[in-house]
Amino acid sequence: MAAPMCDTFSFCMDAPGQARRALEVRFISHSKGKGLFATRNIQKGEIIFVEKPVVSAQFLWNALYKYKACDHCLRALETAEENAQRLLGKFQVLPHPEQCSIRKDLHQPCHSCQVTYCSSECRQAAWEQYHQVLCLGPSRQDPNHPLNKLEEAWRNIHYPPETSSIMLMARMVATVKQAKEKDSWVKLFSQFCSKTANEEEEIVHKLLGDKFKGQLEVLRGLFTEALYDEHLGRWFSPEGFRSLFALVGTNGQGIGTSSLSPWVHACDALELPPQEREKLDAFIDQLYKDIEKETGEFLNCEGSGLYMLQSCCNHSCIPNAETSFPDNNFLLHLTALEDIRPGEEICISYLDCCQRERSRHSRHKILRENYLFVCSCPKCLAQADDPDVTSEEEEEEEEEAEGEPDDAELEDEMTDV
């Protein structure tokens, strides 16, 4: 494979040059690192850029539980009806099946190991970048194959809800091993945010739990057995493996795809008589209620990827941009949530909507534990004099002031937990 351009914009889709004209990556400080800044007026609702990952991988438990996704781009492979039936655990016919965008006639397996791709283009892209190294051939079901042992060890350490995958690191190694210009890829990966040794330990601890040191060494041994390469010797040393782990833990962006969601959006866009529209909307509402009852929050094919440009976006509790995956694959869209002026930093939020509404102290606690920094966005600075109590403590104080909660309130609290 040709050597990549070691350029933050090189993985932007459509027009990397256009992204350059709208954006600029600047070094801010040693504590904050890089940031992404607008170089022209960006309007609310505008897609700022579309980016493909340097590498990506589906979560291992997600794949084990039959969430069928393209092994390269993570596009959902089930039809919307198949997706709904699996999530419901029963047979279900969906109306308007013609609104499903999945093209099973385009799906292609690897000729050797039979993993499935959504298209011949994805199969070729995977083969050229990393799959020659990672293809298991006839050993795909062999529990003693080093890669299968690595995957099994990871699943026994990192349970759902998943936030990362050891196979993302494996694909990094395989990419370098296959590349003709290995140093170019090593340099590219080195551009992602790095941490100090103490911070790296905290990230690994968060991913692996209290016994992380022993578990990390087990994983390193299996990783070395499966993938060792002299050119990447440092990545296989105790310190280098920890750094690799921290790089993925710090920079990995979650990816979610679904065939059901695009079908719903397509149905929403149909022009229907009022009575038929009301009937379809009621069907979809009930469908999601039934799925939530059966499956809970695990609706999507899920994985993570490393994105050069997106990784430069810093956090704000009042973000002016957000990421999404509207193409039902690994292509990341960054969209403006409000008008952004030239020179203004483009920020996303590492917190979900509910977390952003919690107290400053609660937000800081989540960000410190998961991302190892203290937020100083305008919202946090404006709330600097607020009491240092978590949202839960605030709610408890309010309950004590109002008296004992009744049974219904207690049930709500248990449900929230």
Buried (B, 14 or more C-beta within 10 A) or exposed (E): BEBBEBBBBBBBBEEBEEBBEBBBBEEEEEEEBBBBBBEEEBEEEBBBBBBBBBBBBBBBBBBEEEBBBBBBBBBBBBBBBBBBBBBBEEEBEBBEEEBBBBEEEEBBEBEBBEBBBBBEEBBBBBBEBBBBBBBBEEBBEEEEBBBBBBBBBBBEBBEBEBBBBBBBBBBBBBBBBBBEBBEBBBEBBEBBEBBEEEBBBBBBBBBBEEEBEEBBEBBBBBBBEBBBBEBBEEBBEEEBBBBBBBBBBBBBBBBBBBBBBBBBEBBEEEEEEEEEBEEBEEEBEEBBEBBEEEBEEBBBBBBBBBBBBBBBBBBBBBBBBBBEBBBBBBBBBBBBBEBBEEEBBBBBBBBEEEBBEBBBBBBBBBBEEBBBBEBEBEBBEEBEEEEEBBBEBBBEEEEEEEEEBEEEEEEEEEEEE
